[in-house]
């Protein structure tokens, strides 16, 4: 079996972040890897900008780069970087001759398919190619240490039961602060995830085994899966669109594979808490509110139905909170979800 790794990066209207991420990814100290960027039908010309970057005609705007992390993206990697451009149909058929020649594969998914749907296009491409041992799903708003991928593959090779592995994810704007050790915990009663970033006494470190025993799922900002995992567990569920995909994936694998944490795989993630739920409700987008409420309920019904009454009660309480905040549209949205009435909540904004 080949030891080739694929790096999957999903982009939606975020080409500035993506090319910064790519600058760090193409510095990886890993013997064999290929990068696949999936564009979820961006409206900001993302693919054109990413192609210009690969051609050497566009550089990262370093004015927005954290000075402490400039070393990971500067000076620019050598250009041009050969690339192949595929549409969804071509990608899911495994590409063609051009794909063999490209160090960078660019795929236009043709629509905003969400986190799972977009990444699944790339996973189908990789499955069809058949030349892989590992797949690293990496958020586009990250930069990575050169040894990040090799640390992930080494960790999953430690034990045959490991099928999915998370990184040490640090805050991009405060790179000395932990955002998550590998993944997150999940409160079944409240239906809420929480990134695992324990405050420890100075000098106290958790072992990988201690971290792994406390995780409920691997953080989607950086998760590596093995060939065996993908072959047996399959693709991510596309029922969610946004939020809960990673947790659902782990649940599907329960009893067959276990989670790993690669301490030495260090990734810096920009958007504080991508899970994005515990912040001021007045500052959340409608899309965030809709999918979190919908999927919180859907996940519980599917995997732990005994806790469904608790989620119903919490959502009813949230309706009153929204009314008190003057968010009547959000209150109606949650009520429609509880009653099973479809409404125009799918606002990709």
Secondary structure by P-SEA (a helix, b strand, c coil): cccbbbbbbbbcccaaaaaaaaaaaaacccccbbbbbbbcccccaaaaaaaaaaaccccccccccccccccccccccccccccccccaaaaaaccccccccccbbbbcccccccaaaaaaaaaaaaaaacccccccccccccccccaaaaaaaaaaaccccccbbbcccccccccccccccccccccccccccccccccccccccccaaaaaaacccccccbbbbccccccccccccccccccaaaaaaaaaacccbbbbbcccbbbbbccccccccccccccccaaaaaaaaaaaaaaaacccccaaaaaaaaaaaaaaaaaaacaaaaaaaaaaaaacccccccccc
